[in-house]
Amino acid sequence: MQTLSAIVITYNEEENIAECLESVKWADEIIVLDSASEDKTVEISKKFTQNITDTGKISYAQKRNRGIDIAKGDWILWIDADERVSAELKKEIIEIINSGNNEADAYLINRKSFFINKFIRHSGWYPDYTLRLFKRSAKIRFNEAKVHEKIIYEGKRARLNAVILHYTDKNFEHYINKLNNYSGLSAAELFENKKKASLVDIIFRPVFTFFKMYFLRLGFLDGYMGLVLCTLSSFHVFTKYSKLYFMYRR
């Protein structure tokens, strides 16, 4: 029987962590990498595992690589604190890791994201495949990036059928706070790479983002929340390039 290590990165996730860890409690090992949480995240996590590491304020890529180094399972499953492994996904993962004829060493898993009051099925948010399940022997590493670090891996991949449930934004305020944070990080990354923001970027990129999400990717089929999501996403692009513009002005 193959063993599975489930790894979660946390920072002030007391509202999410219990449901997240409950959804992976069937794993052989649960590893929590905490970034000095100031709420009850660690206290709640101890109800599910004692394998908790305080990583401090290192980058996400460093945290993910440390988790891989700590893991003892034959397979590794990455899950974020605001995600849940569905019952169907649990069954599929168990079948995959115990199969003697694995199709690949790494598997992409589709995420189904919840935005404020409904699951989004279009708008470019779904399907959303990310590499989350892989053999420890595949030696996967994460590269450094301010936003959405990427996996370094050139081996054969496959896709699972079941989904991870992603409760990304439970209210409007949470999205706005995240928008402000991520737009700043994205602008800083562009600035470090010597990219500049023109009026074309500031004016037309947001317009194209809305058009692409709402019309080309059928965001209008997500109803009112699709309209809200596509509008806010275009505003995110506007904010990112505006921040970049003012970085050069300073």
C-alpha angles and dihedrals in degrees: 000000000000119000128227131213116199114202127197130182114210142186119166093336100146091132093054111026100080094055091042095052092041088060092056101035088113090068118106091236133019118199121191118195105196125192098212096288115204096204132058096290095114093042091053093043091057089067087068105030144002092207095100122144125192102219097180119211100326121136124279091248091054091048092051092047091049090052090054090050092051097045118103100185124107087235131036126212119194117205129168122227092250092053134086130202107232120226090248091052092049090055093047094049092050090051092048099049093045094047115108091210106055115185093213145356093242134036134205115221124202118234123214107202128210113213116193098304109357145034112262114228101177137014092096090291095099130081093031112170119191130172105252109142122059144143114266087227089063088078094218116183134188122231126223118267135144091228129033102348113220133230120246106216135126101181128112116291135195137184131245121218102221124074143237111230108230117198094190104157120017094175141015095253092056091054093049092051090049091046091055092048099045095042088055093049092047092049091049091051091051090047092052089051090054093249117152132205118234127189087256089060093047097045108030105030092064090048092050091046091056093045092049095047100038101039111015094040094037098244089157088071088066089067123217093344089053089057091048093048095048092047093049091046091055089048088052089058091047091050093047095053093040090055090048090051092053092047088064092043088057 
